[in-house]
């Protein structure tokens, strides 16, 4: 048998199960992108709110692409196991906050109906960095086929932008107040960024719809819809078949898609909700006026280190974060990276970087997570600007020297080039892979390679320090190509 409302009472005594009547919960949140992260983070916080009696915030989960999560969770009444793992310990918690699941490509109308439902007051998103469809310069990628499709077919959207714009249009027409849009992806100023991209999308949409005499939606989105930014933090590796087998053994019933995570969790949210919100602060969420400093600390220290560990780890043959981090050379490298990134963070924002990096070192050492370096390596072109390039630009502007930051960029390029050679083909992927692979196959000199990669990915575009960054990265790439990471560290004095 499998996990479901009917089998909940059969679970072993140590397993935590929803301590509330799921049947009495009303929908309040639509979530786009029901991946592992959402299920370990926001859905767990909302589950705690429900257990405390807040029954108006049930989650309707929407997949914009694959039916895989719906196929796993629907037969289980939306239930799944969250396994909270630290070296030597594991706590199992069944999460009940996801009430139903929709698959957008199968039925876009049902997704629009959920978004338009007046009970829906918050829309949250974890659709990965690349799904925001930003062009290399940072604006909306107006040449993307899905954007072109959504502008031509506003009632049958494919992208998050298309769904949000159409739903907000319908709500406005029906006199339903807009929902709050809460972005939980690792983008810089994620709420403000999505606000800007969606306003840009809506202006194009207004332009193409104006002939039909419809009223515009861009002004409404620009001025009436709340887009709080948020910093989200919990390490959530992709679930493996071994995890499924182990969890089924512990539960005594099958769970088609349990989620693995660490004990640590953090959520800092800008308190800007136009249509209400759960009392999250009672459950460990920090509500603030400005999330920017927290977000930068997390992107530059956690995510920046993660990218360094991933690319240097892959080049050194380490399959997981804990193993790479146990390599003394990489451990030293991460300390050096932190020392370069910390001075770029604001001094007067009350950030405790010493405690934060000490906690990170402990989290990266968690051997129970087996967080794969190849998973973190995905989508580097979308991740490095906010994790690494932003710190490097600020160091150059302040006149401080650095070596670790640009070595991460060089290691990304070297790891991309190693696919199909020392690393398996498609060991990790990137939305720019077609162009990237064609470029790297030419095996141009380091300087030309790095210049072309910066052009392709839009790194430091239109920035005065762009050429300096390219030159520093190229020097590092020369060392990595010739000597591999460990000797490159020595040559660069790391
Ligand atoms: P996942 O692979 O489990 O899920 C990704 C989700 O995004 C899926 O629902 C997938 O369908 C959707 N998606 C992927 N590409 C898409 C596209 N092009 N268009 C629309 N939807 C798309 O990944 P995850 O672990 O849930 O992570 C998702 C995001 O959450 C990350 O990219 C990051 O921004 C954020 N996050 C993750 C972690 C973590 O540790 N996993 C930590 C903090 C933040």
Boltz pocket constraint, residues with backbone or C-beta under 6 A from the ligand:
constraints:
  - pocket:
      binder: B
      contacts: [[A, 32], [A, 33], [A, 34], [A, 35], [A, 36], [A, 37], [A, 38], [A, 62], [A, 63], [A, 64], [A, 65], [A, 66], [A, 126], [A, 127], [A, 128], [A, 129], [A, 130], [A, 131], [A, 184], [A, 185], [A, 186], [A, 187], [A, 232], [A, 233], [A, 234], [A, 235], [A, 236], [A, 237]]
      max_distance: 6.0
